[in-house]
Amino acid sequence: MSESIIEDTGEIKPGAWGMKEIKICSCFLSGKDLLETNTNNPDYIKVVECPTNFWEDSIERFCYVITLEKPRYVLVVTNKSFKENIKKEWNKYGIKIVSPEEFKNTNIDYDFLYITSGTQIDEKIKKKFSRVIENGNYNFNGENINFQTSLDFIVKENYLKYLEKYLNKQQYLLSIYFEDDNVSHRWIDWWKNGRGKLFSNNKVECVFPCTGNCEIQNHLDWSSFNEYLGNNNQRRINILRHTGITPIQDFARLEENINNLYYQQHASYSDPFFSLLMNIDPFELGNLMICQILEATLLNVLVIDERVAQVLETAKSPDEPDVELEKKLYWMGIYVAKSVKINGQSFNYIEKQNTKMVEVDFSKILNSSDKNHYCIEDDIPIDILLIHATRLNEIYNEYKNKTKNLSKEEFVEEIKKKIPYVIVHSGRGKTKGDIPSNTPFLEYSIVQKYLIQEPSKFYLVQIALGTKGGE
């Protein structure tokens, strides 16, 4: 660890490849400049003696201790002046306050951009953020700065305002079945305590059904769950631990005969998202978690990638071998293109006919006279497009040659008029010329992981919206 990796001659020192890999990964995770991997005295990783009481056999061992970056939640840009100690306190909790001038040279890897009232910023940088709150009037001097006040700011001043446009005039019922009464009781207590009732006009209601063995009276149990759902007109978002649940029938979202079902996810404890959910204390992070779940469930994703489509022709859900993976994704609001049409030209990715995969008509996406979102099945708007770089180039060239001679960046801007978030992915890295300069980029391995290997819309949306695009 105390040796450099690259010699003064520019050659890589041979040997100790495993240690070099640990050092490089530690540097990356710490948020340090990757040139720091060559230092002889790294401050981001230490080798220390591990206390013997950590192990049942009490054998002495050493361990690696690495530094990790704190979460970066909100970047606040304001023309108001704040004392340095105030800014430092907020920064402890992942909230950084900068002036418009400082903003130009600040790391923008934050979930939210929060712009205070009367503050003007560089529009080019602003467009790199997926979540933007404008005309903010929060009083950063007004309260004791601690974990709870910072969390309230993140949830109430950022997530709630951001989610309003997706909730619109609809009402939603979020149901989470843990199949663990102790966990359910904790969330029920949190909801009854009023901590989770964040949304005005009862826009969002939460229920946490117990098992049939629950000993507490008046708790909604699993046996009466479907009857309860049938007695309301809210759009339904169901996240259900699938153990013991009868495999759900094939259905189309938002049909009347399924009582406005908007999102359905079967999960197991091996699912990273559901495991996280099972282990969260709602009285600490419940509000943030519910907001992130709503974001992931309300935003609809379209995937254009022939590799994904071809895998889904035969793939089963990893934790439900009787369920086709394409249907599981469909129930979660992830739509995969089976074909794309543009200017009368069709690009077909699969041969399977009886499928939940969709046909995408780019003439509708690029129709400038229609100002509405691009919709699947006529009434489900697409919010995020994940598109393979090769397929984007293919579609762009067809449009450019036969319709309008736009640059690739201008072409992407036309798509964004109908689908707000466009992310390009590739397995070859960010090769020059393939990726438009105004578009975020993801490695295909990430898309593959959360679509095929460990299907999770929660993580897919979090990663997609957190990806910053452009040069």
C-alpha positions as CSV (number, residue, x, y, z in Angstrom):
1,M,0.0,0.0,0.0
2,S,2.9,2.3,0.7
3,E,4.4,1.8,-2.8
4,S,3.6,3.6,-6.0
5,I,1.9,1.7,-8.8
6,I,3.6,3.5,-11.7
7,E,7.4,3.9,-12.0
8,D,9.0,7.3,-12.9
9,T,9.5,5.9,-16.4
10,G,5.7,5.5,-16.8
11,E,5.8,1.7,-16.6
12,I,3.6,-0.2,-14.2
13,K,5.4,-1.9,-11.4
14,P,5.0,-5.7,-11.7
15,G,3.6,-8.0,-9.0
16,A,1.2,-7.6,-6.0
17,W,-1.7,-7.2,-8.5
18,G,-4.3,-8.0,-5.8
19,M,-2.9,-5.2,-3.5
20,K,-2.8,-2.8,-6.4
21,E,-6.5,-3.5,-7.2
22,I,-7.5,-3.0,-3.6
23,K,-5.6,0.3,-3.5
24,I,-7.2,1.6,-6.8
25,C,-10.7,0.6,-5.7
26,S,-10.2,2.2,-2.3
27,C,-9.1,5.4,-3.9
28,F,-12.2,5.4,-6.2
29,L,-14.6,4.7,-3.3
30,S,-13.1,7.5,-1.2
31,G,-13.8,10.1,-3.9
32,K,-10.1,11.0,-4.3
33,D,-8.5,12.0,-7.6
34,L,-7.4,8.7,-9.2
35,L,-3.8,10.1,-9.5
36,E,-3.7,9.5,-5.7
37,T,-3.5,5.8,-6.4
38,N,0.2,6.4,-7.1
39,T,1.0,8.0,-3.7
40,N,3.4,6.3,-1.3
41,N,1.3,7.4,1.7
42,P,-2.4,7.0,1.0
43,D,-4.8,8.5,3.5
44,Y,-7.8,6.7,2.1
45,I,-6.8,3.1,3.1
46,K,-5.0,1.8,6.2
47,V,-4.0,-1.7,7.2
48,V,-4.7,-2.2,10.9
49,E,-4.8,-5.0,13.5
50,C,-8.3,-6.3,13.9
51,P,-9.6,-6.9,17.5
52,T,-9.8,-10.6,18.2
53,N,-13.2,-10.4,19.8
54,F,-14.6,-9.8,16.3
55,W,-14.1,-13.5,15.6
56,E,-15.4,-16.7,17.3
57,D,-12.0,-18.3,17.1
58,S,-10.2,-15.3,18.5
59,I,-7.4,-15.6,16.0
60,E,-5.4,-12.4,15.4
61,R,-6.0,-10.9,11.9
62,F,-5.4,-7.6,10.1
63,C,-8.0,-5.7,8.2
64,Y,-8.3,-2.9,5.7
65,V,-10.0,0.4,6.8
66,I,-11.1,2.6,3.9
67,T,-12.7,6.1,3.9
68,L,-16.0,6.5,2.1
69,E,-17.6,9.7,0.9
70,K,-20.6,11.0,2.7
71,P,-23.9,11.0,0.7
72,R,-24.4,14.2,-1.4
73,Y,-28.1,15.0,-1.3
74,V,-28.7,18.7,-2.1
75,L,-26.5,21.3,-3.8
76,V,-28.0,24.7,-2.7
77,V,-27.1,27.7,-5.0
78,T,-28.0,31.1,-3.5
79,N,-27.0,34.7,-3.8
80,K,-27.5,35.1,0.0
81,S,-24.5,35.2,2.3
82,F,-24.0,32.6,5.1
83,K,-21.4,32.3,7.7
84,E,-18.8,29.6,7.0
85,N,-19.7,27.6,10.2
86,I,-23.4,27.5,9.1
87,K,-22.3,26.1,5.7
88,K,-20.0,23.6,7.3
89,E,-22.8,22.3,9.5
90,W,-25.1,21.7,6.6
91,N,-22.3,20.1,4.6
92,K,-22.0,17.4,7.4
93,Y,-25.4,16.1,6.3
94,G,-24.8,16.1,2.6
95,I,-26.2,19.6,1.9
96,K,-23.7,22.0,0.3
97,I,-24.4,25.8,0.1
98,V,-22.6,27.7,-2.7
99,S,-22.8,31.1,-4.5
100,P,-23.6,31.2,-8.2
101,E,-19.9,31.9,-8.9
102,E,-18.8,29.0,-6.7
103,F,-21.3,26.8,-8.5
104,K,-19.4,26.9,-11.7
105,N,-16.4,25.0,-10.2
106,T,-18.3,22.8,-7.7
107,N,-18.7,19.0,-7.9
108,I,-22.2,18.6,-9.1
109,D,-22.7,15.0,-8.1
110,Y,-25.7,15.7,-5.9
111,D,-29.2,14.3,-6.0
112,F,-31.0,17.7,-6.0
113,L,-30.2,21.2,-7.3
114,Y,-31.9,23.7,-5.0
115,I,-31.9,27.3,-6.3
116,T,-33.1,30.0,-3.9
117,S,-35.5,32.7,-5.0
118,G,-33.8,35.5,-7.1
119,T,-30.7,33.4,-7.8
120,Q,-29.5,33.1,-11.4
121,I,-27.2,30.3,-12.5
122,D,-25.5,28.8,-15.6
123,E,-28.4,27.1,-17.5
124,K,-26.0,24.7,-19.2
125,I,-24.9,23.3,-15.8
126,K,-28.5,23.3,-14.5
127,K,-29.6,21.1,-17.4
128,K,-27.3,18.3,-16.1
129,F,-29.5,17.8,-13.0
130,S,-32.6,15.6,-13.2
131,R,-34.1,17.0,-10.0
132,V,-34.2,20.8,-9.8
133,I,-36.1,22.9,-7.2
134,E,-36.3,26.6,-8.1
135,N,-37.4,29.7,-6.2
136,G,-36.6,28.1,-2.8
137,N,-37.1,30.1,0.3
138,Y,-35.9,27.8,3.1
139,N,-34.3,29.6,6.0
140,F,-30.9,27.9,6.5
141,N,-30.2,30.0,9.5
142,G,-33.5,29.3,11.2
143,E,-33.0,26.1,13.2
144,N,-30.5,24.0,15.0
145,I,-28.7,22.1,12.3
146,N,-28.8,18.3,13.0
147,F,-29.7,15.0,11.3
148,Q,-33.4,15.6,11.7
149,T,-33.5,19.2,10.3
150,S,-31.4,18.2,7.4
151,L,-33.6,15.2,6.6
152,D,-36.7,17.4,6.8
153,F,-35.1,19.8,4.3
154,I,-34.3,16.9,1.9
155,V,-37.8,15.4,2.1
156,K,-40.1,18.4,2.5
157,E,-38.3,21.1,0.5
158,N,-37.0,18.8,-2.2
159,Y,-38.6,15.4,-2.7
160,L,-42.2,16.5,-1.9
161,K,-42.0,19.5,-4.3
162,Y,-40.3,17.4,-7.0
163,L,-42.9,14.6,-6.7
164,E,-45.9,16.9,-7.0
165,K,-45.8,16.9,-10.8
166,Y,-45.8,13.1,-10.9
167,L,-48.6,12.7,-8.3
168,N,-50.6,15.2,-10.3
169,K,-54.3,15.0,-9.3
170,Q,-54.3,11.2,-8.7
171,Q,-54.4,9.5,-5.3
172,Y,-52.2,6.5,-4.6
173,L,-52.3,3.6,-2.1
174,L,-48.8,2.2,-1.4
175,S,-49.0,-1.3,0.1
176,I,-45.9,-3.1,1.4
177,Y,-46.2,-6.7,2.6
178,F,-43.2,-7.8,4.6
179,E,-44.5,-11.2,5.7
180,D,-42.9,-10.3,9.0
181,D,-45.3,-8.9,11.6
182,N,-42.6,-7.3,13.7
183,V,-41.4,-5.2,10.7
184,S,-45.0,-4.5,9.7
185,H,-45.9,-3.3,13.2
186,R,-43.1,-0.9,13.2
187,W,-44.2,0.7,10.0
188,I,-47.8,0.7,11.1
189,D,-46.9,2.6,14.3
190,W,-44.9,5.0,12.2
191,W,-47.9,5.7,9.9
192,K,-50.4,6.0,12.7
193,N,-48.0,8.4,14.5
194,G,-48.5,10.7,11.6
195,R,-44.9,10.8,10.7
196,G,-45.5,9.4,7.2
197,K,-48.5,11.6,6.3
198,L,-46.5,14.0,4.2
199,F,-48.8,14.6,1.2
200,S,-51.6,17.1,1.2
201,N,-55.2,16.0,0.4
202,N,-54.5,12.4,1.2
203,K,-52.7,12.0,-2.1
204,V,-50.7,9.0,-0.7
205,E,-51.9,6.4,1.8
206,C,-49.7,3.6,3.1
207,V,-50.7,0.2,4.4
208,F,-48.6,-2.6,5.7
209,P,-50.6,-5.8,5.8
210,C,-49.7,-8.4,8.5
211,T,-49.7,-12.2,8.2
212,G,-52.8,-14.2,9.1
213,N,-51.1,-14.9,12.5
214,C,-50.9,-11.3,13.6
215,E,-52.1,-11.1,17.3
216,I,-52.9,-7.4,17.2
217,Q,-56.6,-6.6,16.5
218,N,-57.7,-4.2,13.8
219,H,-54.5,-4.8,11.8
220,L,-55.1,-5.4,8.1
221,D,-54.0,-9.0,7.4
222,W,-53.0,-10.7,4.2
223,S,-56.3,-12.7,3.9
224,S,-58.4,-9.5,3.8
225,F,-55.8,-7.5,1.7
226,N,-57.4,-7.9,-1.7
227,E,-60.9,-7.1,-0.3
228,Y,-59.5,-3.9,1.2
229,L,-57.9,-2.9,-2.1
230,G,-61.2,-3.5,-3.9
231,N,-63.0,-0.9,-1.9
232,N,-61.1,2.2,-3.0
233,N,-60.5,4.1,-6.2
234,Q,-56.8,5.0,-5.6
235,R,-54.1,3.9,-7.9
236,R,-52.4,0.9,-6.4
237,I,-48.7,0.4,-5.8
238,N,-48.0,-3.0,-4.4
239,I,-44.6,-4.3,-3.1
240,L,-45.1,-7.8,-1.9
241,R,-42.8,-10.4,-0.4
242,H,-43.6,-13.2,-2.7
243,T,-43.2,-16.1,-0.3
244,G,-46.5,-18.0,-0.3
245,I,-48.3,-15.6,-2.6
246,T,-50.1,-17.2,-5.5
247,P,-48.3,-16.1,-8.8
248,I,-50.2,-13.1,-10.1
249,Q,-52.3,-13.4,-13.2
250,D,-51.2,-11.7,-16.4
251,F,-52.7,-8.3,-16.6
252,A,-52.4,-4.9,-18.2
253,R,-51.7,-1.9,-16.0
254,L,-54.5,0.5,-15.2
255,E,-57.3,-1.7,-16.4
256,E,-60.6,-1.3,-14.5
257,N,-60.9,-5.0,-13.6
258,I,-57.7,-4.8,-11.5
259,N,-58.8,-1.7,-9.5
260,N,-56.3,0.8,-11.0
261,L,-53.2,-1.3,-10.4
262,Y,-50.2,1.0,-11.3
263,Y,-47.2,-0.9,-10.0
264,Q,-46.7,-4.5,-8.8
265,Q,-43.5,-6.0,-7.5
266,H,-42.9,-9.4,-6.0
267,A,-39.7,-9.4,-3.9
268,S,-37.7,-11.7,-1.7
269,Y,-35.3,-11.1,1.1
270,S,-32.4,-11.8,-1.4
271,D,-33.6,-8.7,-3.4
272,P,-31.1,-5.9,-2.4
273,F,-33.9,-3.3,-2.4
274,F,-36.3,-5.4,-0.3
275,S,-33.5,-6.3,2.1
276,L,-32.8,-2.6,2.5
277,L,-36.5,-1.9,3.1
278,M,-36.7,-4.7,5.7
279,N,-33.8,-3.2,7.7
280,I,-34.8,0.4,7.8
281,D,-36.2,2.0,10.9
282,P,-39.2,4.0,9.6
283,F,-38.9,6.5,12.5
284,E,-35.5,7.5,11.3
285,L,-35.6,7.2,7.5
286,G,-39.2,6.3,6.7
287,N,-40.1,9.6,5.0
288,L,-37.1,9.6,2.8
289,M,-37.6,5.9,1.9
290,I,-41.3,6.4,1.0
291,C,-40.4,9.4,-1.2
292,Q,-37.7,7.4,-3.0
293,I,-40.1,4.4,-3.5
294,L,-42.7,6.8,-4.9
295,E,-40.2,8.2,-7.3
296,A,-39.2,4.8,-8.5
297,T,-42.7,3.6,-8.9
298,L,-44.3,6.7,-10.5
299,L,-41.6,7.2,-13.2
300,N,-41.9,4.9,-16.2
301,V,-38.8,3.6,-18.0
302,L,-38.4,2.6,-21.6
303,V,-35.4,0.5,-22.6
304,I,-34.2,0.3,-26.2
305,D,-31.5,-2.4,-26.4
306,E,-31.6,-5.5,-28.6
307,R,-29.5,-7.5,-26.1
308,V,-32.0,-6.9,-23.3
309,A,-34.9,-7.8,-25.6
310,Q,-33.3,-11.0,-26.8
311,V,-32.5,-12.2,-23.2
312,L,-36.1,-11.4,-22.2
313,E,-37.5,-13.7,-24.9
314,T,-36.7,-16.7,-22.7
315,A,-35.6,-15.4,-19.3
316,K,-37.3,-16.2,-16.0
317,S,-37.3,-14.0,-13.0
318,P,-34.2,-14.8,-10.9
319,D,-36.2,-15.3,-7.6
320,E,-39.5,-16.5,-9.2
321,P,-38.6,-19.2,-11.8
322,D,-42.3,-19.6,-12.8
323,V,-42.6,-15.9,-13.8
324,E,-41.3,-14.6,-17.1
325,L,-38.8,-11.7,-16.5
326,E,-40.3,-9.5,-19.1
327,K,-43.7,-9.6,-17.3
328,K,-42.0,-8.8,-13.9
329,L,-40.4,-5.7,-15.5
330,Y,-43.7,-4.7,-17.2
331,W,-45.6,-4.9,-13.9
332,M,-43.0,-2.5,-12.4
333,G,-43.3,0.0,-15.2
334,I,-40.2,-1.0,-17.1
335,Y,-40.9,-1.3,-20.8
336,V,-38.5,-3.0,-23.2
337,A,-38.7,-2.3,-26.9
338,K,-39.2,-5.3,-29.2
339,S,-38.9,-3.1,-32.3
340,V,-38.5,0.6,-33.3
341,K,-40.1,2.3,-36.2
342,I,-38.9,5.6,-37.8
343,N,-39.7,7.0,-41.3
344,G,-41.3,3.7,-42.3
345,Q,-38.2,1.8,-41.4
346,S,-38.5,-1.0,-38.8
347,F,-35.7,-2.3,-36.6
348,N,-36.9,-5.6,-35.1
349,Y,-35.0,-6.9,-32.1
350,I,-36.9,-10.2,-31.4
351,E,-39.2,-12.7,-33.2
352,K,-41.5,-13.5,-30.3
353,Q,-45.0,-12.3,-30.9
354,N,-46.9,-13.0,-27.6
355,T,-44.9,-10.6,-25.4
356,K,-45.2,-7.7,-23.0
357,M,-42.4,-5.9,-24.9
358,V,-43.5,-2.9,-26.9
359,E,-43.2,-1.3,-30.3
360,V,-41.7,2.2,-30.2
361,D,-42.8,4.7,-32.9
362,F,-40.2,7.5,-33.1
363,S,-42.4,9.5,-35.4
364,K,-44.6,10.1,-32.4
365,I,-41.7,11.0,-30.2
366,L,-40.3,13.5,-32.8
367,N,-43.7,15.0,-33.6
368,S,-43.2,18.6,-32.6
369,S,-46.9,19.5,-33.0
370,D,-47.8,17.2,-30.0
371,K,-46.6,18.7,-26.8
372,N,-47.5,15.8,-24.5
373,H,-45.3,13.1,-23.1
374,Y,-44.6,10.1,-25.3
375,C,-47.0,7.3,-24.0
376,I,-47.0,3.6,-24.0
377,E,-50.4,1.9,-24.4
378,D,-51.9,5.4,-25.0
379,D,-52.1,6.5,-21.4
380,I,-48.8,5.6,-19.6
381,P,-46.2,8.4,-20.0
382,I,-42.5,7.5,-20.4
383,D,-40.2,9.5,-18.2
384,I,-36.8,7.8,-18.6
385,L,-35.3,6.4,-21.8
386,L,-32.3,4.1,-21.5
387,I,-31.0,3.5,-25.0
388,H,-28.0,1.5,-26.3
389,A,-25.5,3.8,-28.1
390,T,-25.5,1.7,-31.2
391,R,-29.3,1.8,-31.5
392,L,-29.4,5.6,-30.9
393,N,-26.9,6.1,-33.8
394,E,-29.0,3.8,-36.0
395,I,-32.2,5.7,-35.3
396,Y,-30.4,9.1,-35.6
397,N,-28.9,8.3,-39.0
398,E,-32.2,7.2,-40.3
399,Y,-33.8,10.4,-39.2
400,K,-30.9,12.6,-40.4
401,N,-30.8,11.0,-43.8
402,K,-34.5,11.1,-44.5
403,T,-36.1,13.9,-42.4
404,K,-33.9,16.6,-41.0
405,N,-30.2,17.2,-40.8
406,L,-29.7,17.7,-37.1
407,S,-26.6,17.2,-35.0
408,K,-26.8,14.2,-32.6
409,E,-27.1,16.6,-29.7
410,E,-30.0,18.4,-31.4
411,F,-31.7,15.1,-32.1
412,V,-31.5,14.2,-28.4
413,E,-33.0,17.6,-27.4
414,E,-36.0,16.7,-29.7
415,I,-36.4,13.4,-27.9
416,K,-36.3,15.2,-24.5
417,K,-39.3,17.3,-25.5
418,K,-41.4,14.1,-25.1
419,I,-39.2,12.0,-22.7
420,P,-37.5,14.2,-20.1
421,Y,-34.6,12.0,-19.2
422,V,-32.5,10.3,-21.9
423,I,-29.5,8.2,-20.8
424,V,-27.2,6.4,-23.2
425,H,-25.5,3.1,-22.3
426,S,-22.8,1.0,-23.9
427,G,-20.6,-1.9,-23.1
428,R,-17.6,-0.3,-24.8
429,G,-17.3,2.6,-22.5
430,K,-17.8,6.3,-23.5
431,T,-16.3,6.2,-26.9
432,K,-15.8,9.4,-28.8
433,G,-18.6,10.2,-31.3
434,D,-21.0,7.5,-30.0
435,I,-22.3,9.4,-27.0
436,P,-23.9,12.9,-27.5
437,S,-22.2,15.5,-25.4
438,N,-25.5,16.6,-23.8
439,T,-26.4,13.1,-22.7
440,P,-25.7,11.1,-19.4
441,F,-23.9,7.8,-19.9
442,L,-24.1,4.5,-18.1
443,E,-22.1,1.3,-18.5
444,Y,-24.2,-1.5,-19.9
445,S,-23.2,-3.7,-16.9
446,I,-25.2,-1.5,-14.6
447,V,-28.3,-1.7,-16.8
448,Q,-27.9,-5.4,-17.2
449,K,-27.6,-5.9,-13.4
450,Y,-30.8,-4.1,-12.5
451,L,-32.8,-5.4,-15.4
452,I,-31.7,-9.0,-15.7
453,Q,-29.5,-10.2,-12.9
454,E,-31.1,-8.4,-9.9
455,P,-34.2,-6.7,-11.3
456,S,-34.8,-3.5,-9.3
457,K,-36.6,-0.5,-10.6
458,F,-35.7,1.3,-7.3
459,Y,-32.0,1.1,-7.9
460,L,-32.3,1.6,-11.7
461,V,-34.2,4.9,-11.3
462,Q,-31.9,6.1,-8.5
463,I,-28.8,5.5,-10.7
464,A,-30.3,6.8,-13.9
465,L,-31.5,10.1,-12.3
466,G,-28.2,10.5,-10.4
467,T,-26.2,10.3,-13.6
468,K,-24.9,13.6,-14.8
469,G,-24.6,14.2,-18.5
470,G,-22.7,16.4,-20.9
471,E,-19.2,17.7,-21.1
